[in-house]
């Protein structure tokens, strides 16, 4: 499947019209139509409902559109990194991270790394844990920080710590006004907001499993794309959310946070390629161990082996 055809298809899907898509691509409309027909013949299914105005995607088209966006984004990332590597004489270290780790003191670790390695070109890439696995194996990132457990012999993982989970409510929610921890059973009938929507499995599945482990089927009303949107929906009184404890630092004026009665946590996991002996990875391990000791966190024994 040619990348050119995928780019054409994405342009048509987003424009909802062949003429506008052709203008955006700076090509004539007839060859664009032929290219989409060629793509449909290749996949063996119609991708567009041509009877609708604007054009709508068929179910196979919706699937291809979602996958094409991810593939084209990865290609763009690779091109950017290769161009940067070709023009830079400095060593490069790329960190992948899930959004919630930004609240879990990752910025402090990054600042320390920059201070101790000023000659290293440090790049940050926000991506879900499962995307980080592919990026590690393909060499697009050097280390990842995520929350999802996985089994893959091509990737080494270290659980740095387990972060307590708490409940986030709209500020004026009745359960937010009570004293003391709140139980999952108290929230059984409350509308739940989970994140991320894709890819799965994800942190959303951890939260769903937490409820089901206590014989509760959560009433999910929103699957948000990312943490910030989920918290915004909570503030908008669309529902409640189970979030890592560190998120309470991010927003407090219109969201109330409560401890949970039940013991619940989400791991913060560092992942890298087995056998990676780069000085940058060793430095990151030393910084995490030192800062964790400063913060009175338990330093994982496996982390000391990386130094």
C-alpha positions in Angstrom: 0.0 0.0 0.0 1.6 3.2 -1.1 2.0 6.1 1.3 1.0 8.5 -1.5 -2.4 6.8 -1.8 -2.9 6.9 2.0 -2.1 10.7 1.9 -4.6 11.1 -0.9 -7.3 9.1 1.0 -6.8 11.1 4.2 -7.1 14.4 2.3 -10.4 13.2 0.7 -11.7 11.9 4.1 -11.0 15.2 5.8 -12.2 17.5 3.0 -15.4 15.4 2.4 -15.1 16.4 -1.3 -12.8 15.4 -4.2 -12.4 18.9 -5.6 -11.4 20.5 -2.2 -9.0 17.6 -1.5 -7.4 18.0 -5.0 -6.9 21.7 -4.3 -5.3 20.9 -1.0 -3.0 18.3 -2.6 -2.2 20.6 -5.6 -3.3 17.9 -8.1 -6.2 17.6 -10.6 -9.4 16.0 -9.5 -9.5 13.1 -12.1 -6.2 11.5 -11.1 -7.2 11.8 -7.4 -10.4 9.9 -8.1 -8.5 7.2 -9.9 -6.0 6.9 -7.0 -8.8 6.4 -4.5 -10.4 3.8 -6.8 -7.0 2.0 -7.0 -6.8 2.0 -3.2 -10.3 0.6 -2.9 -9.5 -2.1 -5.4 -6.3 -2.9 -3.4 -8.2 -3.3 -0.1 -11.2 -5.0 -1.8 -13.9 -2.7 -0.4 -15.4 0.7 -1.0 -13.9 3.3 1.4 -16.2 6.2 0.6 -20.0 6.6 0.4 -20.2 8.6 -2.8 -23.9 9.1 -2.5 -23.6 11.3 0.6 -22.8 15.0 0.6 -20.3 15.6 2.0 -18.6 12.3 1.4 -18.7 9.9 4.3 -16.5 7.0 5.1 -17.7 3.5 5.0 -16.9 1.2 8.0 -13.7 -0.1 6.2 -12.9 3.5 5.3 -13.2 4.6 9.0 -10.8 1.8 9.9 -8.3 2.7 7.2 -8.5 6.4 8.1 -7.6 5.8 11.7 -4.7 3.5 10.8 -3.5 5.8 8.0 -3.3 8.8 10.5 -1.1 6.7 12.8 1.1 5.4 10.0 1.6 8.8 8.4 2.4 10.3 11.8 5.0 7.7 12.4 6.6 8.3 9.0 6.7 12.0 9.7 8.4 11.3 13.1 11.0 9.1 11.4 11.7 11.7 8.7 12.0 14.4 11.3 14.4 12.4 13.5 16.6 11.3 10.5 16.9 14.9 9.3 17.8 16.1 12.8 20.4 13.3 13.2 21.9 14.2 9.8 22.4 17.8 10.7 23.4 17.4 14.4 26.8 16.4 15.7 25.5 16.0 19.2 24.4 12.6 20.7 20.6 12.2 20.8 18.3 10.8 23.4 14.6 10.4 22.8 12.1 9.9 25.6 8.5 8.6 25.0 5.9 9.3 27.7 2.2 9.0 28.4 0.6 12.3 29.4 -0.1 11.4 33.0 3.6 10.9 33.8 4.0 14.7 33.3 2.2 15.1 36.6 4.2 12.3 38.2 7.5 14.3 38.5 8.8 13.4 35.0 9.6 17.1 34.3 11.9 17.2 37.3 13.8 14.2 36.0 14.1 15.7 32.6 15.4 19.0 34.0 18.0 17.1 35.9 19.0 15.2 32.8 19.4 18.4 30.8 21.5 19.9 33.6 23.9 16.9 33.7 24.0 16.3 29.9 24.0 19.7 28.3 25.6 18.4 25.1 23.0 15.7 24.5 20.1 16.6 22.2 17.0 15.6 24.3 13.7 15.0 22.5 10.3 14.2 24.0 7.5 12.3 22.3 4.1 11.9 23.9 2.7 8.5 23.0 0.6 5.7 24.5 2.5 2.8 26.2 1.8 0.4 23.4 3.0 2.8 20.7 6.2 3.2 22.8 6.9 -0.5 22.4 6.9 -0.2 18.6 8.9 3.0 18.8 11.6 1.3 21.0 11.9 -1.7 18.7 12.1 0.6 15.6 14.7 2.9 17.3 12.5 6.0 17.2 12.7 6.4 21.0 15.4 5.3 23.5 13.3 5.0 26.7 9.6 5.1 27.5 7.6 6.0 30.5 4.1 4.5 30.6 1.5 2.7 32.8 0.5 -0.5 31.0 2.0 -3.9 31.8 3.0 -6.0 28.8 5.1 -9.0 27.8 7.6 -8.5 25.0 11.1 -10.1 25.0 12.3 -7.3 22.8 11.6 -4.7 25.5 12.9 -4.5 29.0 10.6 -2.9 31.6 11.1 -1.7 35.1 8.3 -0.8 37.5 9.6 2.4 39.0 6.7 2.8 41.5 3.0 2.3 41.9 1.0 5.5 42.1 -2.1 5.6 44.2 -5.4 6.2 42.4 -8.0 8.8 43.6 -11.4 9.9 42.4 -12.0 13.2 40.6 -15.4 14.9 41.0 -17.0 18.2 39.8 -16.3 20.6 42.7 -20.0 20.8 43.8 -20.7 17.0 43.5 -22.4 15.6 46.7 -19.7 12.9 47.1 -17.0 15.6 47.0 -18.6 17.4 50.0 -18.2 14.4 52.4 -15.3 13.9 54.7 -13.0 10.9 54.4 -12.4 8.4 51.5 -15.1 7.4 49.1 -15.8 3.8 48.1 -16.1 2.5 44.6 -19.5 1.2 45.6 -20.6 4.8 46.4 -19.7 5.6 42.8 -21.3 2.6 41.2 -24.2 4.5 39.7 -22.2 7.6 38.8 -21.4 8.4 35.1 -17.7 7.5 34.5 -15.2 9.2 32.3 -12.3 7.0 31.2 -9.2 7.7 29.0 -7.6 7.2 26.6 -10.1 6.1 24.0 -7.4 4.4 21.9 -5.3 2.4 21.6 -6.4 -0.4 23.9 -5.5 -2.0 26.2 -4.8 1.2 28.1 -5.2 3.0 31.5 -8.9 3.0 30.8 -8.9 -0.8 31.0 -7.1 -0.6 34.4 -9.9 1.5 35.7 -12.6 -0.7 34.3 -11.0 -3.8 35.8 -10.7 -2.0 39.2 -14.5 -1.6 39.3 -15.1 -5.2 38.0 -12.7 -6.6 40.6 -15.3 -5.3 43.1 -18.3 -6.7 41.3 -19.2 -3.3 39.9 -20.0 -2.7 36.2 -19.0 1.0 35.6 -21.5 3.2 33.8 -19.2 4.8 31.2 -20.5 7.9 29.5 -17.3 9.3 27.9 -14.1 7.7 26.6 -11.9 10.8 26.3 -8.9 10.9 24.0 -6.5 12.0 26.8 -6.2 12.9 30.5 -6.6 16.6 30.1 -9.9 16.2 28.2 -11.1 13.7 30.9 -10.5 16.2 33.7 -12.1 19.0 31.6 -15.2 16.8 31.3 -15.2 16.2 35.0 -15.1 20.0 35.6 -18.0 20.4 33.1 -20.1 18.0 35.3 -20.2 15.3 32.7 -19.2 12.6 35.1 -16.4 11.5 37.5 -13.0 9.9 36.8 -10.5 7.7 38.5 -7.1 9.3 38.1 -3.5 9.0 39.4 -2.9 10.9 42.6 -0.4 13.3 41.0 -3.1 14.7 38.8 -4.5 16.6 41.8 -1.7 19.1 41.3 -3.0 20.0 37.8 -6.4 21.3 38.6 -8.2 22.3 41.8 -10.4 25.3 41.3 -13.3 23.3 39.7 -12.4 19.7 40.4 -12.4 18.0 43.8 -10.3 15.0 44.5 -11.1 12.2 47.1 -9.1 9.3 48.4 -10.5 5.8 47.7 -11.5 3.3 50.4 -10.2 0.5 48.3 -6.5 0.1 47.7 -5.8 0.9 44.1 -2.7 2.0 42.2 -1.3 2.4 38.7 2.3 1.5 37.9 4.8 3.9 36.4 6.9 1.8 34.1 10.2 2.6 32.4 10.9 0.6 29.2 14.0 0.4 27.0 15.7 -2.0 24.6 17.5 -5.0 26.3 21.3 -4.7 26.2 21.2 -0.9 25.7 24.5 0.3 27.3 24.3 3.9 26.1 25.7 6.5 28.6 22.4 8.4 28.3 20.3 5.6 29.5 22.7 4.9 32.4 22.5 8.6 33.3 18.7 8.6 33.3 18.7 5.5 35.6 21.2 7.3 38.0 19.1 10.4 38.0 15.8 8.5 38.7 17.5 6.6 41.6 18.9 9.7 43.1 15.7 11.7 42.9 13.6 8.9 44.1 15.8 8.7 47.2 15.4 12.4 47.7 11.6 12.1 47.4 11.6 9.1 49.8 10.4 6.7 47.1 11.7 3.2 47.1 14.4 2.8 44.5 13.8 -0.4 42.4 16.7 -2.8 42.6 16.4 -3.4 38.8 17.0 0.3 38.3 20.4 0.1 40.1 21.4 -2.6 37.6 21.0 -0.1 34.7 23.6 2.3 36.1 
